[in-house]
């Protein structure tokens, strides 16, 4: 029998202690700073009512790909508003469907955790907050009053199976969590930083979502970083290849409108191709969404020469962020 080196044992124990401390801090923050959508949003306030003539529903040109496209900007104001309402409602619907999958995956994961696991407390806090987010998003969709589909039908059909990944391949599952959380979080923060005037109900739900999602993303980063190091060589290599694929698929599910959207509003196919993701500006936007997770891939040992080529092939390679939530540099279209 090979004896375990005392230094290695001490290091592993220190890592567990550090991880438990991080989870405790996140749990305490969940208690001290949390929101209830039916307490912290005044749904009946006149300013929070959805009006179909409100120009604030026009898509923000600096942060929404469609909002900045000449085709959209040339439309009459009422048509821009109509498209903006549909677009925002569908993003929210995709968001709540994704968080529903996350909640079910979390419950699947914590079911078999040992007594005393610090992950149990934090993850059940997170599930509670995600339940509130689904209520908040669905209430807004209901008030917008458009029967949007959200995710593609194929994903909705497979929705009963996806949460099982939390037990079978937990590192892959929490990479998938980031694939859903990072694009929405990146976009909402960009909108809030940009200062574009949105309808008050949208501004408020973004503020709440960003505040709580920061904890959820922090946990997923910590989990992947620590658990990936414990994978065997083959599993780590396969996970490194799955990482960029999961990121790109998750981003497209959230950011790219469904075909029904293009048909509903007669959006030219060429416009959709430019926006997702052919034009230089859209390529830059796509790359910047994943600056944080590229750093995570490096730090967790999930970036290697083969994986790096795959990130590039999927058009989501680029710079690493120097710190989490580093604002993206302003992209200047040199052809303009």
N, C-alpha and C positions, 0 to 999 in steps of 0.2 A: 504494500500500500504506500502511495506517495504522500508524504506529509505536506500539508499546506504551509507555505512560508508565512511566518507571523506578520510580516509587513503587508502581504497581500490581504490577510484577514483584517488587519487594522484599516486598510484602505477601503475594503468593501463595506466594513461597518461604518466608516465615516461617510461614505456615499449614501448609505441607507439613512443615516441620521440627517444628512443635508436634505435629502429628498423628503423625509418626514417633516422637516422644518418648513420647506417650501409649501407642502400641502397644508400644513397648519396655518401658515400665513394666508394662503388663498381661502381657506375655510373661514377664518376670522373676517377677512375682507368681505366674503359673501354674506356674513351676518350683519356687518356694520354698514355696508353699502349695497342695498338691493332695492328692487322696484317691483311694484304690483301694477299691471297695466290698467286696472280698474280703480286704482287709488291715485296713481301718479299721472294719469292722463285724464283731463276733463273733457270726456267725449262729447258732452252736450253743450260745451261752450261755443258761442257763435263763431269764434275764430277757427274752431276745429271742424266745422262743417265742410263737406266736400261740395264745391260748386263747379259745374261744368263750364263756366265762363271765366274761371280763375286763371289768369295768365301765368301764375306761379307753378302750374302743372307742366308748362313747357319744359322740355328736357334740358338740363344744364349743358351748355356747349363745351365747357372745359373738362367735364368729368364723365359725361355719357357719350359713348361713341356716336350714337345716332344724333344726339343733340347738337353735335358740332359739324354734321355733314351738310353740305350745300343743298342736297335734295330736300332734307327736312326743313332747313331754314327758309327755303323758298315757298313752303306751303302756307296757306292762309292760317291765321292765328287759331281759329276754332279747330282746324284739323291738327295743328301741332298740339293743342291741349288734349284732344281726343286720343291721339297717339301716346302722349305723355301719361295720361291716366291708365291706359291699357298696359303700357310698359312698366310703370311703377307697381301696378297691381300684380302683374305676373312675377316680377322680381320678388315681391313679398310672398307670393304663393309658393314659389320655388324655395324661398328661405324657410318657410314654415314646414314644408314637406321634408326638406333636408334635416331640420331640427327634430322633426318627428322620428326620422331614422336614427338620429344621434341619441335621442332619449331612449329608444328601444335598445340600441346597442349598449348604452351605459348600463341599463338594467340587466342586460344579458351578462355583461362583464362583471358587475359587482355581485351577482348572485352567488358566485363561488369563491369570493374573497374570504380569507381567513378572518377570524375574530381579531379585533385590534388593528386591522389594516387602516392606515391613515387615508388610503385611496377611497375607502368606502364613504367616509364623511364628505370629503371634497366632491366626489363625483355625484353624490346624491344632492348636494347643494347645486351643482351645475345642472343636473336634470330638472330640478325645481325651476331654476332661472330659464332654462330652455322651454319649459312648459308655458311660462309667462310670455316668452317671446312668440310662441305659436299663437297664443290668445291675442296678443297685441297685433301681430301681422294679419291674422284672420279677421279681426274686428275692422281693420283698415280696409281690407279687400271687400268685406261686406258693405262698408259705407261707400266705397267707390262704386260698387254695384255692377261690376263687370264680371261675367262668368269665365274667368281666365283658367287655363288648364294647369299652369305651373310646369312641372317636369314633363319630359317626353313620356308617352304612354308605356314604352318598353321599361323604363325605370320604375314607373308606378306599378307595373305588373310584377316586377322582381322585388318590390319593397319588403315583402315578408321574409326574404332570404338575406338581404343585405345586413341587418343587425347581427346575424349569426357570426359574421366575421369577427366581431369583438371577442368571441371566445376562441375561435380557430386561429386567427392571425391578428392578435391585438395590436401589434406595431403597425401593420398595414391598415387596420381600422382607424387608428388615431392619425395616420397620415391622411386617410380619407376625410377625417374630421377637419383637418387643416385645409384640404382641398375645397371644402365647402365654406369654411369660415373666413379664410384669408381673402378671397375675392370680394365678398360682401363687405368685410371690415375695411379693406383697402379703399373700396369705392365710397363707402359712407364717410370715412375720415376725410377723403379728398373733397367731397361735397361740403362737409362742415368747414374745412380749412379754406375752401374757395370763397366762401361767403355768399354763394349764389342763393337768392331768396327762394325758399321752398314753401309750400303750404305748411302752416304751423304744425299740423298733425304729423307730417313727414319729418319735419325737423325734430320734433319731440321723440318720436320712436327711434330715430337714428341716434339721438343723444343717449337714450336709455340702452339701446342695443350695443353701441360702441363701449359704453362704460362697463357693462357686464361681460361682453365678449372678450375684452382684454384679458380677463382671468382665464377664460376657457382656452384661449389661444396659448397663454402662458403655460397652462397645464399640459396641453398637447405637445408643445415644444419640449418641455422637461421630460415627459414620458418617452417620446421618441428618442431623444438624446440618450437617455439612460438605458432604455430597454434594447435599443439597437446594438449597443456595445456588448450585450449578453448573447446575441444571436451567434450561431455557428457560422463558419466561413461561407458555406453554400447559401444558407438562409439570408445572411447579410448581403451577399452579392445579388440574389434574386430580389430582395427588398429594395436594393439600390436601383434596380431596373424598373421595378413597379412604381417607385416614388414619383418620377416625372410623368408617367402615364396616368397615375391617379390624379395628380395635380392638373394636368391638361383636361382630362375628362370632367373633373369636378368644376373647373373654371367654365368650360363650355356649357355645362348644364345650367349654370347660374347666369352667366353673362350673355350667352347667345339666345336671342328670342326664338321661340318655336316657329315652325313653318306656318302655322295658323296665323301668326302675327303678320308675316309678310303677305299672306293671301288676303287677310282682313283689310289691310291698308294699301294694297297694291304697291308694295315697296319693290323696286326693281332688283333683280337678282344681283346685278353688278354692284349696287349699293351695299347689299348685305355682304358680298365678298370683300369689298373694300373695308367695311367696318369690322369683320370677323374672319381673318385677321390679315388682310392683304396689304393695306396701305402702310407706309412707314409710321405714321402716327399711331395706328392701331397696333402694329407690331411692338412699338415702344411701350404702349400701355400694357399689352399682354405680358411683356417681359418684366415690367416694374411690379406687377402684382405679386411676383414670386421672389422678390429680392430677399425677403426674410427667410423663406423656406430653403432657398439655395444656401444661405448661411447655415441653416439647420442641417442640411444634407452633409455639408462639409464637416461640421462639428460632431456629427453623430457617426461618422465613418461610412456614410452612404453615398459618397461622391467618389467615383473612381473613373479611369479613362473611358471605359465603356459607357457608364452611366452619363458621364459628361457629354458624350456624343449624342446620347439619346435626348438629353435636355435640349441640345442644339437642334436636333432633328425635329423635335416637337415645337420649336420656336419659343421656348420659355427659358432659354439660357440668358446670361447677362451678368451684370455686376452683383456682388454680394452686398447686402446692407451692412453698414458699420455697426449698427445697433438696431434693435427691434423698433418698428414703426418709424424708421427714418423716412422723412418725406421724400417723394420721388423728385428728381431734378425736372425742371420745366423743359418739355420737349419742344423744339423749334423746328418746324417743317421747312427745310432749306429750299424746297421748290416753291414755297409761297412767295 
